[in-house]
Structure formats: C-alpha cells, structure tokens
Amino acid sequence: MKVSQEKFGEVNGQPVTSTTLVNNQGMEVVSIDYGCIITKITVPDEKGNMENVVLGFDSMEEYKMHSPYFGAVVGRFAGRIKGGHFELDGQTYQLEKNNNGNHLHGGLRGFDKVIWNSQVITDENAISVVYSYLSGDGEEGYPGNLEMKVTYTLSHTNEFSISYEAVSDKKTLINVTNHSYFNLSGDLKRDILDHELTLKSESFLELDEELIPTGEILSVKDIPFFDFREGRTIKSGVESEHAQNILAGKGYDHPFLLTENEKKEIILKDDESGRVLTIETDQPSVVLYTGTQMASDFTIRGVQSRKYLGLCLETQGLPDSIHHPHFPSSILDKGEVYRSTTKYLFTVME
Ligand code: FUC
C-alpha cells in the first residue's frame, strides 16, 4: 500500500498536484486536484499484465487543450438542462448556456475546471484521497453556497469507490458524476466496440436532436438495441439504424433507468484481455456515452483520439429532471446533506 503526491502542472499560476494510490495487489489509481480528474487506472488482465484502462493525459497542457471531461467530476449538474433555466420556489435561475443554448455538465467552469483541496487518508484496508471545494452562491448561475466533498478510495480487493457529499445554504439543484472513459483492452490497444455491456435496466430516456430528454421513457423490450439485460456488444448499437442510435452520433448517449441498486447492476467485459468492470451505485440511472463526439485532432498517450476509443458509464440522476416532474427529483433543500456512492470493482473472467 502506497500513497504519493507530486506536482502535475499549473493552471493560472496555481500548482496542480497528482495523487497516486497503489494497493497491495499493485492496482494504481492516479488523480489530480484539478477537476478531481482520474488520469490513470492500472489493473491486471487475465495474464496479470498491468495496464491502464481509462482515457487520460500526462500533462496539464493537454487537459486544458483537448479534454472532453476525461476522468473528471462533473457538476453541479451532470448532463443537460434545457435552455439552462429553471424555477425553484417561484424564482427563475439562468445558468450558463454552454451547449447549443442549453446547459451542460455544470457550465463553462464547472467542477471539472476548478482546483480542489486534497487530503490523503490511509487505514488498514484502504487508501483514500478526499477532495473538497466550496462552490459560491451564484457560481455558473446556481443558487446557494455549496460545500462539495468527493472521496476516492482504493481497497486491497481492487475495488475503487467514489463517494460524493454536498450541502448548500439555499435550496438548489445537484447531480454529480464522474466522467471517466473506460477502455478495458489496456493502454488503448483497441476501440470499445467489442466490449460487452450488461445493464439491469428495463427502460431509458428518449432524446431529442439536442440530446435533451423528451420526457418519454421507452421500454427496452420494444427496442432490442437498448436491451442490455442479457449483455450486448457496443458494436451492435453502433451498427443499428434505430433513430435513437443515429441521433446519438451512431451509438449511445442515453440515460438508462436502473432497476436494481448496489447489486452488480452494470457489468462491462472485454473478452480479449479478460478484464471485467462491475459497477454498483445508489443512483437512479446511468448514462451510457460511447464517445461518439470525440474529436480526432489530438493524441492520447501516443494513440490517435477517435470515436469509440472509450465509453462512459455516468451514474447519476436524470438530466433535465427539473423540467419533468415524473423524473426523480434532483432538488437539494437548504441544509440537507446529499450523499451518493458508486463502486467500481475490477476483476478478470473466470
Ligand atoms: C457526455 C454526453 C454528452 C457530451 C459529453 C462530452 O456526458 O452526454 O453528449 O458530449 O459527455
């Protein structure tokens, strides 16, 4: 078990520090205090080869220039809010419109683009880094001073967990997630098209052309390309002619409602390397994003960036929920404590 911290780079003259957590099996998770970005997760394949399974960079400059939220904590509100405006207790709030006239992932300078405080905690069974940040009243248009805390914990059984905690001094909205792009092939050897995904989900949200929920909840029974209950390769949805796959850029950018919580509800497998990622969450949904908007004008640790190089499994509340009363609420009352945990267990096939 080992924890180390070192300088990663600078943002506007301020130092950015990276923290490396290594467990007794040699699994490694590296994160930086800018955006709580996870830059690297190194886990064994079935032969014991330790390789990185997330998209990330080794320099601050690359994060500033190219990163589509690689590995970052996104908030205050993950996903889109139509028109960037909403009402709370009769008061209208206008958020930053940073995506086709809509609000996306917390705005122009969301949680992914600020420097957090960090503190390392070690005990017998696990090692953690706790990131904290005070988001001021009115930041990006949101009401309330919001005290945010994100804890990354690595256990000796190759389980990595993320816990979020928040409290606000005014009624506000909250919906945070981590935007890691997974690629279990190891060191980006292959695209994610042959990855097989299993989801305990019977329904998903229909999206409009701007990728905003229409309000319709569709059953996966009627649309096989969205039925991941028995496992399905990502490729089948990429080749699909269904309108929902086409508007997502030939793939997926959809919130799936989870029918189970904390019971292996998300399983991602890569046959060739034998790596398996099992995700458990207390969140009501997971957004499956297959990297369909990824630009191809930069490299990621020597590999050409492109569509389908990584996929995100963003455990979270439903996007635009404030405009759809039949969606689970993302309103946080004054003084109420928001808590959520997602666990990522890395194993290999039997
Ligand atoms: C995901 C998607 C978006 C966006 C972004 C980079 O969360 O929902 O469409 O492109 O990430």
Boltz pocket constraint, residues with backbone or C-beta under 6 A from the ligand:
constraints:
  - pocket:
      binder: B
      contacts: [[A, 68], [A, 69], [A, 79], [A, 211], [A, 253], [A, 287], [A, 289], [A, 293], [A, 312], [A, 314]]
      max_distance: 6.0
